[in-house]
Amino acid sequence: MTSEIAEDSRTAPTFQGRLQLESFKFKASSTAGGPRRSLRLSVTPSAEPSPSRASRSPSKRKALDAAGDDTKDEEATSSSSSLSASIKTTETTETTITTTTTTTTKSPSRRLKRARVPSTYAPPSTYAHLPGLPDAMAPNLLVLFIGLNPGIETARTGHAYAHPSNLFWKLLHSSGVTPRLCHPTEDREMPARYALGLTNIVARPSRNGAELSRAEMDEGVAVLERKVRRWRPESVCIVGKSIWESVWRVRHGGRAIRPAEFRYGWQDEKENMGRLLDGDDHGREEDEREEGVVYDPNWKGARVFVASSTSGLAATLKPKEKEAIWKELGDWVVKRRVDRAAAVTTDTANITTVAVE
């Protein structure tokens, strides 16, 4: 009985006493360098509870509400200022980090441009595996076009000015030299259809003109003179300034043409190609004569027209400037075709008249 009374007199253990929850409660640091806390949490609650709203008079309630609103505004303003300063500091830090990263790190998606290696002379053995390009010739040509040399695509396909970026066939059509747009595969048919011939100053193929030597081009001038003298075209068209520079250099003892002496279009009569030196055509070998060609001993040579290059790599002149140069040749070709057609009609009429008589 006594033990039961002693047990009842003991204090009953509590949950709070066992876990000591007070030791786990957060306590703000009093040092200046401690972690920043929200202003809402740093406000110390009043020791005395505020009187109930219901017990206040209406006038006191309004005064207390106004004072409370002012306190809230001040707290909000202070909190907003602190937050803005923090954001600015963070933004400044992020901007500095971003700037540093941008200047030291390259984007992996950006591709570096590969520098174009300038072409230099390439010996004939470099492209010896590619076939040559035959000339397109016939008697009584209106124009014989003289190009630089066959390009890689031209040599592979076996057709003149075959590269898609070459403007030769487009300029022929837009200038009026041909009545329709022709295809490179029609190059062999140009003499019979439109009295237009095709040849080059250098026979071997290369990637571009930089892979040719000056000696090769100068040697080709004599070959051109013999071709023109053999086929006797009415005119020749030099397709590119560099070709005419070689012709000029050979004709003028190795002297380069001066800027004031060069011009696109028709050249002076003294610059005609294939002309006979002494005005005498006697003594020519038979293998230099072609059937159907009239060999007049007083022939003054073929007129020379210097046109712009049609290569896609030639970007010195604008497209409109190239078209204007070629248009001058096209107008002349159109006129000569009309004259030739009229001459044929007249000759046919004369023959018919003679036959009737």
URLINHU-V42404 format. One record per backbone hydrogen bond with DSSP energy under -0.5 kcal/mol. CO is the residue of the C=O (numbers start at 1). NH is the residue of the N-H. Records with the same first field share a line. If there is no record, write none. Layout:
CO = NH  NH
//
This chain:
1 = 5
2 = 6
3 = 7
4 = 8
5 = 9
6 = 10
7 = 10
14 = 18
15 = 19
16 = 20  21
20 = 23
21 = 24
22 = 25
31 = 34
38 = 42
39 = 43
47 = 49
52 = 55  56
53 = 56
57 = 61
58 = 62
59 = 63
60 = 64
61 = 65
62 = 66
63 = 67
64 = 68
65 = 69
66 = 70
67 = 71
68 = 72
69 = 73
70 = 74
71 = 75
72 = 76
73 = 77
74 = 78
75 = 79
76 = 80
77 = 81
78 = 82
79 = 83
80 = 84
81 = 85
82 = 86
83 = 87
84 = 88
85 = 89
86 = 90
87 = 91
88 = 92
89 = 93
90 = 94
91 = 95
92 = 96
93 = 97
94 = 98
95 = 99
96 = 100
97 = 101
98 = 102
99 = 103
100 = 104
101 = 105
107 = 110
109 = 111
113 = 115
116 = 118
123 = 126
124 = 127
125 = 128
127 = 130
132 = 134
135 = 137
136 = 198
141 = 234
142 = 235
143 = 145  197
144 = 237
145 = 147  199
146 = 239
147 = 201
148 = 202
150 = 206
151 = 155
152 = 156
153 = 157
154 = 158  159
159 = 162
163 = 166
167 = 171
168 = 172
169 = 173
170 = 174
171 = 175
172 = 176  177  178
173 = 176
180 = 182
183 = 186
184 = 187
186 = 189  190
187 = 190
189 = 193
190 = 194  195  196
191 = 195
195 = 142  143
197 = 145
198 = 136
199 = 147
208 = 211
209 = 212
211 = 122
213 = 217
214 = 218
215 = 219
216 = 220
217 = 221
218 = 221  222
219 = 223
220 = 224
221 = 225
222 = 226
223 = 227
224 = 228
225 = 229
226 = 230
227 = 231
228 = 232
231 = 140
234 = 303
235 = 144
236 = 238  305
237 = 146  239
238 = 240  307
240 = 244
241 = 245
242 = 246
243 = 247
244 = 248
245 = 249
246 = 250
247 = 251
248 = 252
249 = 254
250 = 253
252 = 255
258 = 261  262
265 = 306
268 = 271
269 = 272
273 = 302
281 = 284
285 = 288
286 = 289
290 = 293
293 = 295
294 = 296
296 = 299
299 = 276
302 = 273
303 = 236  305
304 = 267
305 = 238  307
306 = 265
307 = 240
310 = 167
311 = 314
313 = 315
318 = 322
319 = 323
320 = 324
321 = 325
322 = 326
323 = 327
324 = 328
325 = 329
326 = 330
327 = 331
328 = 332
329 = 333
330 = 334
331 = 335
332 = 336
333 = 337
334 = 338
335 = 339
336 = 340
337 = 341
338 = 342
339 = 343
340 = 344
341 = 345
342 = 346
343 = 347
344 = 348
345 = 349
346 = 350
347 = 351
348 = 352
349 = 353
350 = 354
351 = 355
352 = 356
353 = 357
//
